[in-house]
Amino acid sequence: MSFAGRTILASSIAKTFNEEIIAKVKTLVASNPTHRKPLLVGFLANEDPAAESYAKWTQTTCESYGIDYELRRVANKDYLEESIFDANRDDAVDGIMIYFPVFGNAQDQYLQQVVAKEKDVEGLNHVYYQNMYHNVRYLDPATKLQKSILPCTPLAIIKILEYLKVYNTLLPQGNRLYGKTAVVLNRSEIVGRPLAALMANDGATVYSVDINNIQKFTRGQGLKFSKHQVQDLGDNTSELLKEICQDADVIITGVPVANYKFPTEYIKEGAVCINFSFHKNFNDDVKGKASLYVPSTGKVTISMLLRNMLRLIDNTNAAKGITSSSSVEGKVAAMDISKQA
Amino acid sequence: MSFAGRTILASSIAKTFNEEIIAKVKTLVASNPTHRKPLLVGFLANEDPAAESYAKWTQTTCESYGIDYELRRVANKDYLEESIFDANRDDAVDGIMIYFPVFGNAQDQYLQQVVAKEKDVEGLNHVYYQNMYHNVRYLDPATKLQKSILPCTPLAIIKILEYLKVYNTLLPQGNRLYGKTAVVLNRSEIVGRPLAALMANDGATVYSVDINNIQKFTRGQGLKFSKHQVQDLGDNTSELLKEICQDADVIITGVPVANYKFPTEYIKEGAVCINFSFHKNFNDDVKGKASLYVPSTGKVTISMLLRNMLRLIDNTNAAKGITSSSSVEGKVAAMDISKQA
């Protein structure tokens, strides 16, 4: 059986960020008086094997980038908050992440906000979310010195869509998904809703599907609105799902259910299919339907998490009035400096 | 059948705050150059009859206090965020509340954080929660001009416990529940967990019960810790529930299930029983067991909500450097001023 499409692994996509991140880390180490490496601290307070392996990946990726990583295991969940406070206060810690779920309820949302905004590499702080939904790019819109970061999983999927050339660079930035239709199966606050919003803000028509209903995110005809609007289409039924998939250029799945499989027959010939669920949401025969298929996204997410950390360090330096000459524009200059170090 | 105990209605308890709130409102109106009344805006974006009747109560209570109330109905939930932004920006709006649930998922937690901290009468902003859990009383601990408010439902229950004399005023403030044992059935982030934390911070031994398990919140033997610690006791079984209720002086229910009834036989003779669920969680025969029984708490919650609003106005004035001589200590002076107005 020969297929027309290709499977693209997240690891290949993640590699495209290596050069940028490694150069940036070198600059930071060189510009720091003590030459210490940036430090990311991960908090693990569950016994989820998925979290364990995610933590291991994070460690490996950090090391490959010249970043220090420390896994802090918290046996009693109820002490996690105090441990986060310690890391918030510790100048030696540059980034903090938590392997969720911890409590598996709204207390997890509380914990997300406990991480200091300045060290929140996952981009879960309310300030980052609100800025994202409203297309606000800076924490300080007047002076534009501190970038508002994006939540790392939705950001990773955007970067994957760029890599897959779903974003058309002939269109002006901010409208590069104009004309594209996407279906996102998941409307969590962590991934699905922000992803649908980001894609719609970039010009796509996005159908957001959760267990209850289906919504349409769009900037209106001819992209008349500057940010996305949301419209309820009705209950999540097979008929409606099939209908919206008919013309979908992109199908993105994030269904957190072990045996869930997206019906291959709903996929348009040559569509781009991306799965970000821990479980494989597509059947193997997706390869016979999709032009490009990305079976998982975790490795790109980790790269984005570390990219966020470097931006946070820049923000902190900007707040202190230190220029690290480490913006994307300054990358070449930065690499020169790092060679001298 | 004659019972030894008494049923106490929330309306009677709420009345005890009338004088304080009315006097304070008069002072504010008098000290304001335009003499306008404080304005609370409620956002209703669901069709829940409970929310409707809560909104009506809020209106009636506001009017009885000389506060303006405006109910803003938002037909499309997806426009609610924009409407909140409008109210955040509007200087004529002093307080904002949302009738939850709106989406019934994590997007509701997002919306909670959209309300400006300065107008968040429900006390749901993360800053207020984090301060509450850590017993931080001021937003500006150095200057102590701006009080950190408490989430209004847990605060209402604390005020009810004070009214019922469960708080012993012979003990120093901060330890007034020392020696008391309480069971709280609900561990939501909105009520149950903050309530257990507040009570344990005040010296009680609190058993926090949710659908999965039972935890113990305490400051340790002889109140050796300055804030509560949490210990897992195990799964929520009838045996364990019965055991912890055996010596409980206070049983507080908030089970959001229509047909749930707390087993009357678990209640210690003469215990204090309080229900904050919309549904009556106690059987009628609770009256034969409890010394004091409070069947609902909503009316006290509304008083606390308005008390919070007045504190927020004070905070805003303090931030602007305006003294309104309206602290609790300044109440008598304030009443004098209001008479002149």
Interface residues (C-beta under 8 A of the other chain):
Chain A: N76 D78 E81 N105 A106 Q107 Q109 Y110 Q113 V114 H126 Y129 Q130 Y133 R187 S188 E189 I190 R193 Q215 Q229 V230 Q231 D232
Chain B: N76 D78 E81 N105 A106 Q107 Q109 Y110 Q113 V114 H126 Y129 Q130 Y133 R187 S188 E189 I190 R193 Q215 Q229 V230 Q231 D232
